[in-house]
Amino acid sequence: MSMDFDNKVVELRNLKEVNSNDLGKIGGTSTAITAKYEPNKMTPSVEMEKR
């Protein structure tokens, strides 16, 4: 069974002990955008997912 993107973001963020601010910096986007991934309000582009 595949994991939804939002759940995978939460799992990896917790595993790597990265907060949403750091995730935004790593992905080259704002915290406001990355904060929308976890509640599944938006999904990233393919380019962003590769980062």
Secondary structure, 3 states (H helix, E strand, C coil): CCCCHHHHHHHHHHHHCCCHHHHHHHHCCCHHHHCCCCCCCCCCCHHHHHC
